[in-house]
């Protein structure tokens, strides 16, 4: 079983997914995307970059967790919110003031309302999407001691709007690299981006000042101490998971 579900009828062979893949797990052959079998870390960059919505992450066996899954379940955040000053440093690092991207952070009650909108959009996928089913079960239990299975212990989401998927990808890696200096972690939310593809108008309503296209959504927070940072600068990240 592969790591991805690729709808070949939707795929146009543009190659954006292959350029975004940090593990070199995707190639384009005969104008169709194809997995190489190199492995998948579940970052979902390919899902977000596909202009036709042709890619989904394949459901995983409960014993087959990606690095991202294990990080989130190991309490990747320490509970503190990222300060406005640190957020501005992230924004500056991501675009260098060139105006090629737009960035927004939602938090507090605004984020709660947003996530309720996301739920209303994706809830019909509960039967065939494990994470949506888990989210629904968490909502039914209403156990405040258990973290939201979509946000985990994060209380802020950073959104990247850009002119192209490539620019958004570059901005996200600059953000992750800068986060190492600030003690800030982040993981990409496939569920939020799924909602954005299913009902873009409802999602865009939360960002009236943004004129570019939404490509990525990262749950962010301060990393717990005594844990190795989850992300490396782009010069290292491609080989981070390669076997020695």
N, C-alpha and C positions, 0 to 999 in steps of 0.2 A: 504494500500500500504506500502511495506517495504522501508527501507532506502537503501537497496542494491539490485543490480541485480546479482544473482549468477547463472552462467551457470553450471548446474549439469553435463552436458556431459563432460565439461573440468575439473571439480573439481575432485581431486584425494584423498581428505580427509587427506591431510598432517597435517592440524591443524595450519599452520603458521599464517593464518588470525586470528584465535581465540586467539593465544598467543599475537598478536600485538594489538588487539582491546582494547582501553583504557576504553571503556564503558561496556565491557563484553557482547557485543551484538551478538557474534558469538559463536556457539558450533559446534562440529562435531558429527553427528549422522549417523550411518550406512554408515560411510566412505564418508559422504557428509557434506559440510558446510551449516549451517542453522542459520538464525537470531533468537535471543531469544526474541526480542521485547523490550530489555532494553533501546534502544535509540541509536542514532548515532550522533556524533558531526561533521562528515564530514572531519575528519583528513586525510582520505584516506590511512592510514597505511596498511590496509588490501589489498587495490588495489595494492600497491607497493610490498607487500610481497608475493603475490600469484605467484608461479612459472609457472602457466599455463594461467595466464591472465583471470581467470574465474570470477573475481569480478569487478563490476563497481558501482559507486555511482548512485543511482536512481535519475532521474530528480525531482526537488522539485517545488512545487507550489511557486509562487513569494512571497506569504505571509508566507511561511514556511522556514525561514532562519535558518541555523545552526549558532552556536556561531562564527565559523570561518568566515562565510559570513558577519555577523554583524560587526565583528572587522575590516575586510578589508574595508567595506563601511564607517566605522567611522574614516577613516584616521588613520590607526594604526602606520604609520611612520611619522617622522617629517621632512624628506627631506635630512638629513645628511647621508652620506655613512658611513659604518662601517670601521674604520681605520685598517690598516695592523696589528697594534699591537693588537687590539681587536680580529681580525680574528685569529691571531696566538694563542691568549689565548683560543679561542673557539676550535681550532684544538687540542691544548694540553689537554683540558678538555675532549674532545670526545674520545681520544684514549690513553691518558697517555703515549705516546711514544712507545707503544707496537707494532706498525706496522700492526695491524690487520685490519685497515681501511685506506682508502685514501680519502683526501678531496681537493676539488677545489672550488674556488669562481670565477665566471665570472661577469664582469661588463663593463661598457662603450661600446665602439664599438664592442668589442668581444661578449658581451651579446646581443647587437642588432642583430648581424649576427646570433647568435645562435637562438634567438627567431624567426627570419625570417625562419630559417630551421624548427623549431618546427611548425610554421604556415603552411608551405608547406606540412608537413607530415599529420597534423590533419585537414586541411581545408575541406577535403571531408566528414568529420563528422559533418559539419555545420548544416545539415538538422535535425539530431537526437540528437545533443548534445547542450543544451542551452548555455553553456559558450563559445563554439566555435562560435556559431551564434552571440553572443554578441561581441566577439572579432572581427569577420568579420565586423560587423556594425561599430565598433569603428575605424577599419582600413579605412573603406570607408569614414567616416566623417572627419578623420584626424584632429580632434580637440585637439590641444596641451593642452587645459585647462582641458580636461577630462583624468583621469588616465587610463592607460592600464588595461582592466578588468582581465587580467591574472596576471600582476605584481602589479597592483594598484600603490601605490606610492613608491614601492621598486625599487631599481636600482642595486641590487646585488642578485645573486642566489648562494647558497651554495649546492654543490653536495656531497653526501656520497656514496662512493664505499666500499664494504666490501666482506668478504668471505662468509657471510650468512646474511639472513634477520634479524636474531636475533641480530647479532653484529651491524648491521646498526641501528636497533631500539634502542639498548642501547646507541649507539653513539648519536643518535638524541635527546634522553632525557637528556643526559649529556650536549649537546649543549644548549638546551632550559633552563636548570637549570643555566648554566654558564651565559647565556644571561640575566637572571634576575639581576645578579651582575653588568653587563656591560651596562644595559639599552638597550639591543638588543632584538628585537622580530623576529619571523619567522613563516611563514605558509607554509605547504606542498603544492607543485604544482602538482595536479593530471594531468593537461594538459601536462606538461613536461614529466611526467612519462608515460603517454599514448603514446606520440611520441616516447619515448625510447623503448616501447614494439612493436610499429608498424614498426619502422625502426631503430633498434639498431646500425647498421653500420654508418648511418649518424650522429647519436648522439655521438657515441663513437669517431668519427673523431675529435671532439673538445677536447678530453682527451687522446692524444697519449701516455702519460706517465703513465696512470692508467692501472693496470693489473687486478684489481678486478672488480666485477660486480656492476653496478650502481643500487642502491636501492631507494634512496630518493633525492629529490631536494627541497630546502627550499628558498623561497624569504625572504631575511633578510633586516633589517634596524634598525635605532635607534627609539625606542618607543617615541611617543609623551608624553610630560609631563602631569601630572595631570590625567593620566589614569591608571587604575589598570593593572598590567602585565597580559598578556594573558595566560602565561604558568606557571605551578607550578612544583616543583621537583617531580620526579617519585613517591615518597612516598605519595604524595597528589593527583596526577593527576587522579588516577583511581576513586576517590570518589568526584572529583570536581563538577561533574554534577549530582550526585545522589540527589534525593529529601530528604529533612530533614524529 
